[in-house]
Amino acid sequence: MGSHQVLEFTLGQEQYCIDIEYVTEVVSRSKKDVTSIPDSPPHVEGAIDLRGETTRVIDPSARLLQDGHEGNGISQDRMIVFDTKMTTGGRSGWAVTDVRRILTIDPDSVEAVDEEMVNGLVARENGHIVWIDPETISAET
């Protein structure tokens, strides 16, 4: 396994990353533009029109935070938009607090974990970053 480039982002105070190959763009977002989708799972905020394309808005904090707590109170001012060729379920974007930078990860710095949504923990000087799998977070179930 060679090195990976990942996009580091935050949800509240927590740091996460995803493979950069999934990402097409990062945009500012406004909650007022979100239209609710009937019968959608709790982690789907709704949909927006992003440059003429309907884009589902996913709240990854609703899936990632423990004990069923949703991201209420977490400022989510940015949106990571995913490549439709890399993800299932059509065009989608994650509402996140901030996008930090692109990192190159050495496979030796990744600690394996036994969680469905997590690829591993990336060792950093001041702790670690949770490397997550966008397919499992965005899934409808």
Beta strands, then each sheet from edge to edge (+ up, - down):
strand 1: 4-11
strand 2: 14-19
strand 3: 23-28
strand 4: 44-50
strand 5: 53-58
strand 6: 78-82
strand 7: 92-96
strand 8: 98-105
strand 9: 110-111
strand 10: 118-124
strand 11: 127-132
sheet 1: 8+ 1- 2+ 11+ 10- 9+
sheet 2: 3+ 6- 7+ 5+ 4-
end
